[in-house]
């Protein structure tokens, strides 16, 4: 696998000439980081990984014996301004899990099994201990998702980033059988919508959260510490539970899952319509599940309107799953047995005549 440590333009060498270290780039620190993260990377390997750390490209042998007509599904994402909160409070151990979760949860909604993951870590000045902690979190997330960490890039770019300021991006690739792709095309009015509980805001809405923290005195004291713990909870990774339910249902000759929506920025209002066909809307009962305290804290101290909360945050539901109504109880039981908190949160209905696109109708918002 490759774990490059690259930078901007190298300086000239010579007895009195500039060195890369003079320009703010420490090649030795990059090499030290590679050595420190080797055990974490090795722990993510799964059948199919070829080669070892240090190459130019990550190699993975496709499991042709498992698939008849495999389709590759890829996704990329970042952690966003949650990094600002992590930096402010020096909490870097779970940010990598967020990175993986945001990517693999996007591709699992098609039914694809994530196979490989790559990361990009960019900073102004490489702090090897910090970077190793972050990448250790990425490896943790890969293990949760069953994906191999096969490559990465650590870029030290002084001048572009200020000091030890850093950013993250991730890339996931998976496979799904062509005739088992889940795309929402079979959804119809009368289907049930199951929600899988989130672990908190995941990695969305933190620009609003950071603004709130800057402008309120509420970000202090004992209550704030428990709220901070909730805000920093890593994105829940739903991959293994979803694959388990899909595999078990197919073995029983049933494929009840018609569509899945990863609830990220835009909340339930904007993400569920992405998997609804024309002529179908979703009705969600907001009183059907419990929200974490952190959402109440944001709403109360930021005086955020309820409608805005549902437009920005997942508000306690990290994944929405649409199934045939006759299979809803069995699916909820299966997801709960797989370790999720699954709740019936709504149903699909026929859209009003003339509506240009699918939408979500929220009921029971006063229960927030």
Protein Blocks (a to p, Z undefined) as FASTA:
>chain_A
ZZdddddddddedjklccfklnopafklmmmmmmmmmmmmmmmpcehiacjehiabdcdd
ddfklpmbdcdddddddebjmlmmmmmnopaklmmmmmmmmmmmmmmmnopacfbdcddd
ddfbdcfklmmmmmmmmmmmmmmnopacfbdcddddehjagcjbccddddddddddfklc
cehlmgcehiacdddddfbjkjghklmmmmmmmmpcklgcjklmmmmmmmmpccddfklm
mmmmmmmmmmnopafbfbdcdddehijmlmmmmmccehiacdddfklpccdfklmmmmmm
nopafklmmmmmgnopabdcdddfklmmmmmmmmmmnopacddfbdcddddehiabdcdd
dehklmZZ
